[in-house]
Amino acid sequence: MNIITPDILLLSLFILNILLVLLDASLGYHLAPCLLRMADPDEPETQEHAVRTVRGMLTVLVMLYMFFNCWGYFRGNSGLLLVVTGMLLFDLGAQAYLRRRSGCKDEQP
């Protein structure tokens, strides 16, 4: 009989969250310039500063996701891992929605 132990479930969520964080960070890194270019196309210097700021905030967000992911895993808290997974999925869904609505399909920064 195959029974999924709590340890395997925690490890699976931990690894899934690491992959989701990497995907979320890479999508956010490439989507930010496109969205900010749409806001004010006349000020390229302001856009560059805004892109750097958003990418810096993205770094902080990735750090927080990974902190809570590691904290949940090493404390054995599956509830926290599920919350992090839910937040990551919501964030990825919001990015996909914004990308589709804005028309930023294949544009590179």
Protein Blocks (a to p, Z undefined) as FASTA:
>chain_A
ZZddfklmmmmmmmmmmmmmmmmmmmmmmmmmmmmmmmmmmlmmlmmmmmmmmmmmmmmm
mmmmmmmmmmmmmnopaklmmmmmmmmmmmmmmmmmmmmmnopakbcZZ
